[in-house]
Amino acid sequence: MVSDFVLTQGHCQGEQDGPEPVGLGSYGIDLHEIRRVVRDGMVWREGKGGGRVPRPYPIPYGTIIPSATEVTNLLVTFAISATHVAYGSTRMEPVFMILSQSAAIAADLALEEQIGVQGVSYPKLAARLIAAGQVLEAPHGTSA
Ligand SMILES: Cc1cc2nc3c(=O)[nH]c(=O)nc-3n(C[C@H](O)[C@H](O)[C@H](O)COP(=O)(O)OP(=O)(O)OC[C@H]3O[C@@H](n4cnc5c(N)ncnc54)[C@H](O)[C@@H]3O)c2cc1C
């Protein structure tokens, strides 16, 4: 999904924090090769890439909601709004489980208030997420 907010490599590597977190990611950027090619008698892994993630980073609510101009009753917790490089880090199954728990709580709030998922109040959502045991910021001094 490409939405109004797109998570990028800079967010994963701590250059800037994304707003309104609904979970954390921490796996290093790990882009699997698309195919193997032979060049100059050597096998090359085309598309392979990676990068260090220095500490757990916030994953914003904006990554799991579509643009309000497209659809208002959908939460997307696997094919999130992230670049190819950022997705190379967020694509871990525990992250998808974390985001899905947050999405369920957001959906509950939206239903309760009869509003679209984009209208959910972040302070209300964050309070419910914390009450449910979600971790929304990395404890001080944590490294990935
Ligand atoms: C090599 C590799 C190693 C990984 N290792 C880890 C790891 O150690 N830990 C970790 O947390 N994550 C790991 N991941 C990441 C994680 O496994 C994936 O991000 C996750 O499985 C993605 O889940 P998904 O449901 O989005 O897609 P998928 O698991 O790919 O599921 C999509 C399903 O849809 C089916 N499908 C596709 N098209 C159609 C169609 N038209 N009709 C019907 N069915 C269809 C596919 O057959 C497939 O079963 C790894 C990924 C890869 C590729």
The ligand as a MOL file (V3000), in Angstrom:
LIG
                    3D

  0  0  0     0  0            999 V3000
M  V30 BEGIN CTAB
M  V30 COUNTS 53 58 0 0 0
M  V30 BEGIN ATOM
M  V30 1 C 13.3420 -16.3700 2.5390 0
M  V30 2 C 12.5640 -15.6290 3.6000 0
M  V30 3 C 12.9170 -15.7860 4.9250 0
M  V30 4 C 12.2170 -15.1210 5.9330 0
M  V30 5 N 12.5600 -15.3080 7.2150 0
M  V30 6 C 11.8400 -14.7420 8.2120 0
M  V30 7 C 12.1290 -15.0150 9.5740 0
M  V30 8 O 13.0470 -15.7630 9.9110 0
M  V30 9 N 11.3690 -14.3970 10.5260 0
M  V30 10 C 10.3420 -13.5610 10.1960 0
M  V30 11 O 9.6760 -13.0410 11.1050 0
M  V30 12 N 10.0540 -13.2770 8.9160 0
M  V30 13 C 10.7660 -13.8600 7.9160 0
M  V30 14 N 10.4720 -13.5870 6.6010 0
M  V30 15 C 9.4190 -12.6220 6.3120 0
M  V30 16 C 8.0310 -13.1900 6.4650 0
M  V30 17 O 8.0520 -14.5810 6.2780 0
M  V30 18 C 7.1080 -12.5550 5.4370 0
M  V30 19 O 7.1790 -11.1620 5.5430 0
M  V30 20 C 5.6640 -12.9970 5.6820 0
M  V30 21 O 5.5640 -14.3960 5.5220 0
M  V30 22 C 4.7590 -12.3050 4.7060 0
M  V30 23 O 3.4520 -12.7960 4.9460 0
M  V30 24 P 2.3010 -12.5420 3.8950 0
M  V30 25 O 1.1030 -13.2360 4.4450 0
M  V30 26 O 2.2230 -11.0850 3.5740 0
M  V30 27 O 2.8160 -13.2350 2.5570 0
M  V30 28 P 3.0840 -14.7730 2.2720 0
M  V30 29 O 3.5520 -15.5050 3.4920 0
M  V30 30 O 3.9390 -14.7500 1.0470 0
M  V30 31 O 1.6230 -15.3440 1.9480 0
M  V30 32 C 0.9380 -15.0090 0.7770 0
M  V30 33 C 0.1430 -16.2490 0.3910 0
M  V30 34 O -0.7620 -15.9000 -0.6520 0
M  V30 35 C -0.7280 -16.9210 -1.6220 0
M  V30 36 N -1.1600 -16.3040 -2.8930 0
M  V30 37 C -0.4890 -15.4240 -3.6590 0
M  V30 38 N -1.2290 -15.1050 -4.7290 0
M  V30 39 C -2.3970 -15.7620 -4.6090 0
M  V30 40 C -3.5670 -15.8350 -5.4020 0
M  V30 41 N -3.7110 -15.1140 -6.5230 0
M  V30 42 N -4.5880 -16.6200 -4.9820 0
M  V30 43 C -4.4820 -17.3390 -3.8360 0
M  V30 44 N -3.3830 -17.3120 -3.0370 0
M  V30 45 C -2.3660 -16.5380 -3.4370 0
M  V30 46 C 0.7150 -17.4000 -1.6430 0
M  V30 47 O 0.7910 -18.6990 -2.1930 0
M  V30 48 C 1.0410 -17.3850 -0.1510 0
M  V30 49 O 0.6770 -18.5730 0.5150 0
M  V30 50 C 11.1490 -14.2620 5.5780 0
M  V30 51 C 10.7970 -14.0890 4.2360 0
M  V30 52 C 11.4920 -14.7750 3.2680 0
M  V30 53 C 11.0660 -14.6040 1.8180 0
M  V30 END ATOM
M  V30 BEGIN BOND
M  V30 1 1 1 2
M  V30 2 1 2 3
M  V30 3 2 2 52
M  V30 4 2 3 4
M  V30 5 1 4 5
M  V30 6 1 4 50
M  V30 7 2 5 6
M  V30 8 1 6 7
M  V30 9 1 6 13
M  V30 10 2 7 8
M  V30 11 1 7 9
M  V30 12 1 9 10
M  V30 13 2 10 11
M  V30 14 1 10 12
M  V30 15 2 12 13
M  V30 16 1 13 14
M  V30 17 1 14 15
M  V30 18 1 14 50
M  V30 19 1 15 16
M  V30 20 1 16 17
M  V30 21 1 16 18
M  V30 22 1 18 19
M  V30 23 1 18 20
M  V30 24 1 20 21
M  V30 25 1 20 22
M  V30 26 1 22 23
M  V30 27 1 23 24
M  V30 28 2 24 25
M  V30 29 1 24 26
M  V30 30 1 24 27
M  V30 31 1 27 28
M  V30 32 2 28 29
M  V30 33 1 28 30
M  V30 34 1 28 31
M  V30 35 1 31 32
M  V30 36 1 32 33
M  V30 37 1 33 34
M  V30 38 1 33 48
M  V30 39 1 34 35
M  V30 40 1 35 36
M  V30 41 1 35 46
M  V30 42 1 36 37
M  V30 43 1 36 45
M  V30 44 2 37 38
M  V30 45 1 38 39
M  V30 46 1 39 40
M  V30 47 2 39 45
M  V30 48 1 40 41
M  V30 49 2 40 42
M  V30 50 1 42 43
M  V30 51 2 43 44
M  V30 52 1 44 45
M  V30 53 1 46 47
M  V30 54 1 46 48
M  V30 55 1 48 49
M  V30 56 2 50 51
M  V30 57 1 51 52
M  V30 58 1 52 53
M  V30 END BOND
M  V30 END CTAB
M  END
